[in-house]
Amino acid sequence: MCLAVPGKVVRLKDSDMADVEIGGIETEVGLQLVSDVKIGEYVLVHAGYAINKIDEEGAKEMMKLFEEIQELDEIAKLSENDEIY
């Protein structure tokens, strides 16, 4: 299964690289697959490359869903550790 995550472009390094913030962490991302990316825009990142530009509303909705999935995973892990007698 492939997964792309939304990130916000915080710095353009040159014509084909940028620093992108994903979940509070900045990472270097290739821009070879998208055109005309600007600081402040959101991109979908997969395997170190921006594969598509997305709007801010869509990016924030996706980030919220990822947070909810993480919370559910934490709850599931807690319930696995509970011993039932």
C-alpha positions in Angstrom: 0.0 0.0 0.0 1.3 3.5 -0.9 0.7 6.5 1.3 1.2 10.2 0.5 1.1 12.7 3.3 0.3 16.5 3.2 3.0 19.0 3.9 3.5 22.7 3.8 6.3 24.2 1.8 8.4 26.4 4.1 11.5 27.0 2.0 12.5 26.7 -1.6 16.1 25.5 -1.9 16.4 25.6 -5.7 14.2 24.9 -8.7 13.7 21.2 -7.8 14.0 21.0 -4.0 12.1 22.4 -1.0 11.9 22.0 2.8 8.4 20.9 3.6 6.8 20.7 7.1 5.0 17.4 7.8 3.6 16.9 11.2 5.8 19.6 12.8 9.0 18.1 11.2 10.8 19.7 8.3 12.1 17.4 5.6 13.7 17.9 2.2 11.4 17.1 -0.7 12.0 16.8 -4.4 9.8 19.0 -6.6 10.6 17.4 -10.0 7.0 16.0 -10.3 5.1 19.3 -9.7 5.4 22.7 -11.2 5.2 26.2 -9.9 5.4 25.5 -6.2 5.4 28.5 -3.9 6.3 28.9 -0.2 3.1 28.4 1.9 1.5 26.0 -0.5 0.6 22.4 0.4 1.9 19.3 -1.4 1.3 15.6 -1.1 4.6 13.9 -0.4 5.4 10.3 -1.2 8.9 8.6 -1.0 10.6 12.0 -0.7 8.9 13.7 -3.7 6.0 16.1 -3.9 3.5 14.3 -6.2 0.7 16.9 -6.3 -0.3 20.3 -5.0 -3.4 20.4 -2.8 -5.3 23.3 -1.2 -4.9 24.2 2.4 -8.4 23.0 3.4 -7.8 19.5 1.9 -4.3 19.3 3.6 -5.7 20.2 7.0 -8.5 17.7 6.6 -6.0 15.0 5.8 -3.8 15.9 8.7 -6.8 15.8 11.1 -7.6 12.3 9.8 -4.1 11.1 10.3 -4.2 12.4 13.9 -7.5 10.5 14.5 -5.9 7.3 13.1 -3.0 7.8 15.4 -5.3 8.3 18.4 -7.2 5.1 17.5 -3.9 3.2 17.2 -2.9 4.3 20.7 -6.2 3.3 22.1 -5.9 -0.1 20.4 -2.4 -0.6 21.9 -3.6 0.3 25.3 -6.5 -2.2 25.1 -4.0 -4.9 23.9 -2.0 -4.4 27.1 -5.0 -4.7 29.4 -5.3 -8.1 31.0 -8.9 -9.3 31.4 -9.5 -11.8 34.3 
